[in-house]
Amino acid sequence: MANFLFVLSRDDAQAGTRCFQLAKIAHSKGHQVNLFLIDDGVLWADSTRDLKVRTTTGDCPQDYLPYLVENEVPIGV
């Protein structure tokens, strides 16, 4: 088992989606995962934010972030 630290510093659907996707994959494989939101990334902590904005690959933050919350992956703001 490895330890992963993901840091999201941008308020961008593409960056957020990739960060949440990689964190979900690592956690689902049994690794310890921590996520930090810094700079403009703290805007992802807004519970009223629209998480269904699609990226160029067709996925969105809504596809991954709920998993992290439901599985109590530590998210620091």
C-alpha positions as CSV (number, residue, x, y, z in Angstrom):
1,M,0.0,0.0,0.0
2,A,1.3,3.5,-0.9
3,N,0.5,6.9,0.3
4,F,-0.8,9.5,-2.2
5,L,-1.2,13.2,-1.7
6,F,-3.2,15.1,-4.4
7,V,-3.1,18.9,-4.4
8,L,-5.7,20.8,-6.4
9,S,-5.0,24.5,-6.9
10,R,-7.2,25.4,-9.9
11,D,-10.9,26.2,-10.3
12,D,-11.1,24.3,-13.5
13,A,-13.4,21.4,-14.4
14,Q,-10.6,19.6,-16.3
15,A,-8.1,19.8,-13.4
16,G,-10.7,19.0,-10.8
17,T,-12.0,16.0,-12.7
18,R,-8.5,14.5,-13.2
19,C,-7.5,15.1,-9.6
20,F,-10.7,13.5,-8.2
21,Q,-10.4,10.6,-10.8
22,L,-6.8,9.8,-9.8
23,A,-7.6,10.0,-6.1
24,K,-10.6,7.7,-6.6
25,I,-8.5,5.2,-8.5
26,A,-5.7,5.2,-5.9
27,H,-8.2,4.8,-3.0
28,S,-10.2,2.0,-4.7
29,K,-6.9,0.1,-5.1
30,G,-6.4,0.2,-1.3
31,H,-3.9,3.0,-1.1
32,Q,-4.0,5.8,1.5
33,V,-5.2,9.0,-0.1
34,N,-5.2,12.6,1.0
35,L,-6.5,15.6,-1.0
36,F,-5.7,19.2,-0.4
37,L,-7.6,22.2,-2.0
38,I,-5.4,25.3,-2.1
39,D,-5.5,28.7,-3.9
40,D,-8.4,28.7,-6.4
41,G,-8.9,25.0,-5.7
42,V,-10.8,25.8,-2.5
43,L,-13.8,26.8,-4.6
44,W,-14.4,23.0,-5.1
45,A,-15.4,22.9,-1.4
46,D,-18.6,24.8,-2.2
47,S,-21.4,22.3,-1.7
48,T,-23.7,24.2,-4.1
49,R,-21.2,24.0,-7.0
50,D,-22.3,22.4,-10.2
51,L,-20.2,19.2,-10.5
52,K,-21.8,18.1,-13.8
53,V,-19.6,20.3,-16.1
54,R,-18.2,17.9,-18.7
55,T,-14.6,17.9,-19.7
56,T,-13.4,17.3,-23.3
57,T,-13.2,13.5,-22.5
58,G,-16.9,13.5,-21.4
59,D,-16.5,12.8,-17.7
60,C,-17.1,15.3,-14.9
61,P,-16.2,15.9,-11.3
62,Q,-19.6,14.3,-10.3
63,D,-18.3,11.0,-11.6
64,Y,-15.6,10.9,-8.9
65,L,-16.0,13.4,-6.0
66,P,-19.0,11.7,-4.4
67,Y,-16.9,8.5,-4.0
68,L,-14.2,10.4,-2.2
69,V,-16.8,12.0,0.2
70,E,-18.7,8.7,0.8
71,N,-15.5,6.9,1.6
72,E,-14.3,9.6,3.9
73,V,-11.1,10.3,2.0
74,P,-9.5,13.3,3.9
75,I,-9.9,16.5,2.0
76,G,-8.2,19.5,3.5
77,V,-9.1,23.1,2.7
